[in-house]
Amino acid sequence: MGIGGVSIGSLLIVLVIVMLLFGTKRLRSIGGDLGGALSGFKKAVKDGEESREALALNVEVEPQHSRTHQAEKSMS
């Protein structure tokens, strides 16, 4: 048994059929497009995490600043 109950022979037959249907050049371009999409997704996730961390830092700093600012207003 192979992956998920599918034998390696069955996977090779499916691969040959797909190559006959699409051709190697088309499969190569599909693979390149898929790789580019995955790298773009990873970059977006990384940027989202960095911006979330930056927002978390701003939220922690902001209440202290606003309390000081409110105290200054009440003293005036």
C-alpha positions in Angstrom: 0.0 0.0 0.0 1.1 3.5 -0.8 -0.2 6.8 0.2 -3.8 6.6 1.6 -4.4 3.2 0.2 -3.2 4.1 -3.3 -0.3 2.0 -4.7 2.7 3.6 -6.4 1.8 1.9 -9.6 -1.6 3.6 -9.7 0.1 6.9 -9.0 2.5 6.4 -11.9 -0.4 5.6 -14.3 -2.3 8.7 -13.2 0.9 10.8 -13.7 1.4 9.4 -17.3 -2.3 10.1 -18.2 -2.0 13.7 -16.8 1.3 14.2 -18.8 -0.4 12.9 -22.0 -3.4 15.2 -21.5 -1.6 18.5 -20.6 1.9 18.0 -21.9 5.2 18.6 -20.0 5.4 22.3 -20.9 2.0 23.1 -19.6 2.6 21.1 -16.4 5.9 23.0 -15.9 4.1 26.3 -16.3 1.3 25.2 -13.9 4.0 24.1 -11.4 5.7 27.5 -11.7 2.5 29.3 -11.2 1.6 27.2 -8.2 5.0 27.8 -6.7 4.7 31.6 -7.2 1.3 31.5 -5.6 2.6 29.6 -2.6 5.5 32.0 -2.1 3.2 35.0 -2.4 0.9 33.4 0.2 3.8 32.8 2.6 4.9 36.4 2.2 1.4 37.7 2.9 1.1 35.6 6.0 4.5 36.8 7.2 3.6 40.4 6.6 0.3 39.9 8.3 2.0 38.5 11.4 4.4 41.4 11.5 1.7 44.0 11.2 -0.3 42.2 13.9 2.7 42.3 16.2 3.2 46.0 15.5 -0.5 46.6 16.2 -0.2 44.7 19.5 2.8 46.8 20.5 0.9 50.0 19.6 -2.1 48.9 21.7 0.1 48.3 24.7 1.9 51.6 24.4 -1.2 53.7 23.6 -3.2 53.3 26.8 -0.2 54.5 28.9 0.3 57.5 26.6 -3.5 58.3 26.7 -3.6 58.1 30.5 -0.7 60.5 30.8 -2.3 62.8 28.2 -5.6 62.7 30.1 -3.9 63.5 33.4 -2.2 66.5 31.8 -5.6 67.7 30.5 -7.2 67.4 33.9 -4.5 69.4 35.5 -4.9 72.3 33.1 
